[in-house]
Amino acid sequence: MADAQIESIKKWESRNSLDSELSENYGSSLELFVQNNLVYESSWTSYGNPREYTLGWGGLADAFDDSKPNWANEYHELEATLTPEKYANARCQTR
């Protein structure tokens, strides 16, 4: 499965004239995303190993907190951009 994902990433990098940093460091990049709560395991193999990861809002909890002045711009942008339902869903993922 990872090979197909890496190939997909390579094509995306090529289409967007990007260097190959992500495709060459797929495993370590994915681990960093997991550690920083930017993705979460959403599907597992029968052996209990992660099969699929989904991008989440977990690492951006401060962007949903109106008491954080350093995140005020992001807070207002998210509130203005997302529908109330999507905003509530995204905010729940940060807890």
Backbone as numpy.savetxt, mean C-alpha at the origin, in Angstrom:
# Nx Ny Nz CAx CAy CAz Cx Cy Cz
4.15 -17.61 -8.40 3.33 -16.41 -8.40 4.19 -15.16 -8.40
5.26 -15.14 -7.60 6.11 -13.96 -7.53 6.73 -13.65 -8.88
7.07 -14.68 -9.65 7.67 -14.44 -10.97 6.72 -13.66 -11.87
5.44 -14.01 -11.85 4.45 -13.29 -12.66 4.31 -11.85 -12.18
4.35 -11.66 -10.87 4.25 -10.31 -10.32 5.46 -9.48 -10.71
6.63 -10.07 -10.64 7.86 -9.36 -11.00 7.83 -8.97 -12.48
7.36 -9.88 -13.33 7.25 -9.56 -14.76 6.29 -8.40 -14.99
5.19 -8.41 -14.28 4.22 -7.32 -14.38 4.84 -6.00 -13.94
5.60 -6.04 -12.87 6.28 -4.83 -12.38 7.30 -4.34 -13.40
8.04 -5.25 -14.00 9.04 -4.87 -15.02 8.37 -4.16 -16.19
7.22 -4.68 -16.63 6.49 -4.04 -17.73 6.04 -2.65 -17.33
5.53 -2.52 -16.10 5.08 -1.22 -15.60 6.25 -0.25 -15.54
7.40 -0.71 -15.04 8.59 0.15 -14.97 9.01 0.61 -16.36
8.98 -0.31 -17.32 9.37 0.02 -18.69 8.40 1.02 -19.32
7.09 0.78 -19.18 6.08 1.69 -19.74 6.21 3.10 -19.18
6.63 3.21 -17.92 6.70 4.50 -17.26 8.12 5.06 -17.17
9.04 4.47 -17.94 10.44 4.91 -18.00 11.06 5.03 -16.60
10.84 4.00 -15.79 11.38 3.97 -14.44 12.57 3.02 -14.38
13.45 3.25 -13.39 14.53 2.29 -13.22 13.93 0.99 -12.67
14.72 -0.04 -12.58 14.21 -1.36 -12.20 14.40 -1.66 -10.71
14.42 -0.64 -9.89 14.64 -0.80 -8.44 13.63 -1.75 -7.79
12.35 -1.58 -8.08 11.33 -2.40 -7.44 11.39 -3.85 -7.93
11.48 -4.06 -9.24 11.49 -5.43 -9.75 12.75 -6.19 -9.35
13.86 -5.49 -9.21 15.11 -6.16 -8.82 15.17 -6.44 -7.32
14.38 -5.73 -6.53 14.39 -5.88 -5.08 13.00 -6.21 -4.56
12.28 -7.03 -5.30 10.87 -7.32 -5.00 10.68 -7.82 -3.57
11.43 -8.82 -3.17 11.25 -9.42 -1.84 11.49 -8.43 -0.72
12.60 -7.71 -0.78 12.91 -6.75 0.29 11.95 -5.57 0.26
11.51 -5.15 -0.93 10.54 -4.05 -1.03 9.21 -4.46 -0.41
8.76 -5.67 -0.73 7.50 -6.15 -0.17 7.59 -6.23 1.35
8.71 -6.71 1.86 8.88 -6.81 3.31 8.81 -5.43 3.97
9.41 -4.41 3.34 9.34 -3.05 3.87 7.90 -2.54 3.88
7.15 -2.83 2.82 5.75 -2.42 2.77 4.97 -3.06 3.91
5.22 -4.35 4.16 4.53 -5.07 5.24 4.90 -4.48 6.59
6.19 -4.27 6.82 6.65 -3.74 8.11 6.08 -2.36 8.40
5.85 -1.57 7.38 5.34 -0.21 7.56 3.81 -0.14 7.42
3.18 -1.31 7.44 1.71 -1.39 7.37 1.11 -0.73 6.14
1.84 -0.75 5.03 1.32 -0.18 3.79 0.57 -1.23 2.97
0.84 -2.50 3.25 0.10 -3.60 2.63 -0.25 -4.60 3.72
-1.24 -5.42 3.45 -1.60 -6.46 4.41 -1.89 -7.75 3.65
-1.69 -8.87 4.33 -1.95 -10.17 3.73 -3.45 -10.33 3.56
-3.88 -10.66 2.36 -5.31 -10.76 2.11 -5.73 -12.14 1.63
-4.77 -13.03 1.39 -5.08 -14.38 0.94 -3.91 -15.27 1.31
-4.22 -16.53 1.67 -3.17 -17.44 2.11 -3.26 -18.75 1.36
-2.11 -19.44 1.26 -2.09 -20.77 0.67 -2.62 -21.76 1.70
-2.81 -23.00 1.29 -3.29 -24.02 2.22 -2.26 -24.31 3.31
-1.02 -23.90 3.11 0.03 -24.07 4.11 0.15 -22.87 5.05
-0.70 -21.87 4.85 -0.68 -20.70 5.72 0.29 -19.62 5.30
0.88 -19.74 4.11 1.80 -18.72 3.61 1.01 -17.64 2.87
1.48 -16.39 2.93 0.76 -15.33 2.20 0.74 -15.62 0.70
-0.42 -15.51 0.09 -0.56 -15.70 -1.35 -0.72 -14.35 -2.04
-1.35 -13.42 -1.33 -1.66 -12.14 -1.94 -1.58 -11.05 -0.89
-1.09 -9.90 -1.30 -1.03 -8.72 -0.45 -1.91 -7.64 -1.07
-2.52 -6.84 -0.23 -3.37 -5.75 -0.69 -2.85 -4.44 -0.10
-2.83 -3.43 -0.94 -2.39 -2.11 -0.49 -3.39 -1.57 0.51
-2.90 -1.04 1.62 -3.78 -0.52 2.66 -3.35 0.85 3.12
-4.07 1.39 4.06 -3.83 2.73 4.59 -3.11 2.69 5.93
-2.78 1.50 6.43 -2.24 1.34 7.77 -1.08 2.24 8.13
-0.16 2.48 7.22 1.01 3.30 7.50 0.73 4.80 7.47
-0.50 5.17 7.17 -0.84 6.59 7.03 -1.87 7.05 8.05
-1.83 6.47 9.23 -2.83 6.80 10.25 -2.86 8.30 10.55
-1.71 8.96 10.57 -1.67 10.39 10.90 -2.42 11.25 9.87
-2.52 10.76 8.64 -3.23 11.52 7.61 -4.73 11.57 7.86
-5.22 10.73 8.76 -6.64 10.71 9.11 -6.91 11.33 10.48
-5.88 11.94 11.06 -5.99 12.50 12.41 -5.94 14.02 12.32
-7.08 14.68 12.56 -7.14 16.14 12.43 -6.37 16.87 13.53
-5.86 16.15 14.51 -5.07 16.80 15.56 -3.57 16.81 15.24
-3.18 16.30 14.08 -1.77 16.27 13.67 -1.50 17.41 12.68
-0.93 18.53 13.15 -0.73 19.68 12.26 0.19 19.39 11.07
1.14 18.49 11.24 2.05 18.17 10.13 1.35 17.43 8.99
0.18 16.90 9.27 -0.57 16.15 8.27 -1.85 16.87 7.84
-1.99 18.13 8.18 -3.23 18.87 7.90 -3.57 18.90 6.42
-2.58 19.12 5.55 -2.86 19.17 4.10 -3.39 17.83 3.60
-2.75 16.75 4.02 -3.17 15.42 3.59 -4.56 15.08 4.14
-4.78 15.46 5.39 -6.09 15.22 6.03 -7.20 15.87 5.20
-7.02 17.15 4.88 -8.06 17.88 4.13 -8.19 17.34 2.71
-7.07 16.95 2.10 -7.13 16.41 0.74 -7.88 15.07 0.71
-7.61 14.21 1.67 -8.33 12.93 1.73 -9.82 13.15 1.97
-10.12 14.04 2.87 -11.52 14.33 3.19 -12.26 14.88 1.96
-11.58 15.70 1.18 -12.20 16.32 0.00 -12.26 15.36 -1.19
-11.31 14.43 -1.27 -11.20 13.56 -2.44 -12.04 12.31 -2.33
-12.05 11.68 -1.16 -12.76 10.42 -1.00 -14.23 10.65 -0.65
-15.07 9.75 -1.12 -16.48 9.81 -0.72 -16.53 9.50 0.77
-17.59 9.91 1.47 -17.68 9.62 2.90 -17.52 8.12 3.21
-18.07 7.26 2.37 -17.96 5.82 2.59 -16.52 5.34 2.43
-15.85 5.79 1.35 -14.46 5.39 1.12 -13.53 5.97 2.19
-13.82 7.19 2.62 -13.01 7.81 3.67 -13.13 7.00 4.97
-14.35 6.63 5.33 -14.56 5.84 6.55 -13.88 4.48 6.46
-13.96 3.85 5.30 -13.33 2.55 5.07 -11.81 2.68 5.20
-11.23 3.69 4.56 -9.78 3.89 4.62 -9.33 4.20 6.05
-10.08 5.02 6.72 -9.71 5.39 8.11 -9.75 4.17 9.03
-10.72 3.29 8.81 -10.81 2.06 9.63 -9.58 1.17 9.43
-8.98 1.20 8.26 -7.81 0.38 7.98 -6.57 0.86 8.72
-6.61 2.06 9.26 -5.43 2.60 9.95 -5.40 2.22 11.43
-6.44 1.61 11.93 -6.52 1.28 13.36 -6.13 -0.13 13.63
